[in-house]
Amino acid sequence: MKFVIFEDENYKNLHPLNLMRASFDIKTGVFSIKERIINYLQKEDEFYLYVRDELKDLVTAKTKLPVNVPVSGDVVFLNGRVIYTQKILQWVKKSLSQDSSIESEGCIIAAKISEAELKKRKPGSFVIKKSFFDGLNKVNNLNYTFEHIFDVINYPWDIIKSLDINLGYDLSYMLEKVRGTEKNPDVSIDYDNNYVSPKAKVYPGVVLDTAGGEIYIDDGVVVEPLCYIRGPVFIGNNTLIKSGSRIYGPCSIGWGSKVSGEITGSLFHSCVNKQHDGFIGSTYACPFVNFGADTVTSNLKNNYSKVKVIHDGIQMNTGMQFLGSIIGDHSKFGINTMLNTGTICGIFANIAGGGFPDKFIDSFSWNIQGKGPEKYKTEEALKTAKIVMLRRGFEMKLEYEKLIKFLGSEFSRN
């Protein structure tokens, strides 16, 4: 069966997490939304990706799947803002009637469209608008009794809100894949419900506390002595957990990261640098974010009220008790930076001088304590990014550079 994983017209609500990637490539646990879909369906299924024009070249360079290619025949459309369970995907594939759609709170969750019906519809662009699905039969009652069949990500903080559930699904999937495989001879742990790769190095004096959830430690991970890790926790390949770290799940520490200090309820996409003390809580950090020594995030207000954020120039109540920061790619924090509860920081932002910066930090900006924000020149941002990426063993792709230049010009006009 053919599946189109698409970005919809509300993609801007997920900024800054999807400025450097498609909405479906945002991680929501161990996996991104796209990875979870492909994992849950069959190898013989065909997948197509629909993204914004500016992302097409980069997404094409990073995947073997067709990107922004018109599709024909009978097709299932899957919204790239929706976290699907395996059960709902199988239901859509096998039981959703032809020329029908599932809608929830104004969002198209999935649609199955026949070849004849598809020929009548012209999307206009590869960012699919809701009107594209007009006229399909609406399925409002799935007659399903299980819980958590899908989760719509309307705003970035929704990922932190549901991290425990979605990380749990991903860990269960991964643990099933490695059940019965080779164990790490140096680590004593319940391998029926947890996993430490034999290619990982976990030093003596490390406490792996699985009472609250599973722990999965991938290939090439190094966990130095005197660390405490309480599940549910995923630690991606080639990550360094420095001595004295305390990690309290739910946490997903993506591949190539280097961390220390205290981390709780957070998701580090990949290649996040937090090598010193400081508390990071209920936070999403994109690739190549750097937390300077003693950078801390507040994730609980002193009066215990729900956390408010400033998103797209509008103050919004998240309804969450705990929320730290949402941080875009390549942003950097100098030593002793203190981030307010519900801070949103764009891409390529620099924050230094200690103290509390604003709760909204714009992309491509310099923010020095005591001074007003200044624009960060795109060429200077590119130069630094290339150095940072080389330190992690990556040479910047031309498509990546092209996207940065495009975004830099967009933000320079704002």
C-alpha positions, 0 to 999 in steps of 0.5 A: 500500500502507498502512504504519503506522510505530509506536512499540513498547513499548521506546520508553523505552530511547531516552530522552532522545532521544525525550522531545520526539519520536516514536522514528521522528523521531530523526535517525540520519544526515541523515534521521530513521527516518520520513523515510528510510522515506517517501523509499524508498517510493513517493508512492502509498503511504499512511502512518500514524503510531502514537505515545504519547498525549502526543505525538499532538497535537504529531506531528499539528501537525507532519505531514500524515499521520494520527496514531493513526487506526485503519487497515483493509485490508491493512497493513504495520507498520514499527517506528519503532526500525529503520533500514531500507535501501531494499532491505529496504523493497522486499523487505517490500513486494513479497516478504514473504508475507501475515500474516508478520513479520520478527523480530530479537533479540526485536524486530519489524522488520516485519509484513504483515497482511491485512485479515481477520487485522487484524480479529482483533487489538486493539492496546489502545493505539497503542504496539504491543506485541510480543504484537500480532504473535503468531501470524504466520508468522515469517520468520527467513531472508530469503535476502538476500545484501547487508549492512546490510539493517536496523539496530535502535536499542535505545539512544541510543548505537546511533545514534553506533555506526552513524553512519558507515554510515547517514550514508553511505546518506543522503548517497548518496541525496541526492547522487543527487537533485542530480546534474547540477543547478546548481553553486556557482560559487565552490567547486571540488569533485568534484560527481559525489560531493559537493555545495555548494548554489549558495545556500550561501556558502563563503569562500576559505580553506575546505578541503573534504577528500573523501578520507574521504567525501562532503560535502553543504552545503545551501541557506543555509549559511555557511562562514566562512574558515579552516575544515577539513571532512573527509567524510563530512559533512552540513551542513543549511540555514541553518547557520553554520560559524564561522571556524576550525572543524574538522569530522571526519566522520562528522558530521551538522550539522542545519539552523539550527545555529551551530557552531565549534571541533572536532567529530568523529563527532557528530550535531546534530539541528537548531538546536544552538548551539556558537559557541565553541571546545571539543571535541565528539566522538561525541555526539548533541545534540537541538534547542536544546542550547547548548554554552557556550564551551570546553565539551568532551566526553570520548569515549575513556577513559584506559585505553581500556576500553569506555565505560559509561553510566548509563541508567534508573538502571542502569550499562550497558556500551555496548561502544563505544570512542568515545562522548561524550554523549547530550543531550536538548532544550533542555539548556544547558552553561555555560563550561568544562563538562567532560563525562565519557565516556558522559554522558547528559543529559536535557531542560531541564537546566542545567549550570554552574560548570565542572568535571565534572558527574555522568555522568547528568544528570536532566531539568528540573534545575539542576546547579551545580558544588559544589551538589546538583541542584535541580529546574527549574520547568516555567514557568521552563523554558518561559519560557526556551525561548520566548526561545531559539526566537524567536531562531531564528525560531520561535514555540512551538506550543501543542502543544509547550508542552503536551508540555513541561508534561506532561513537566515534571509527570512529572519533578517526581513522580520 
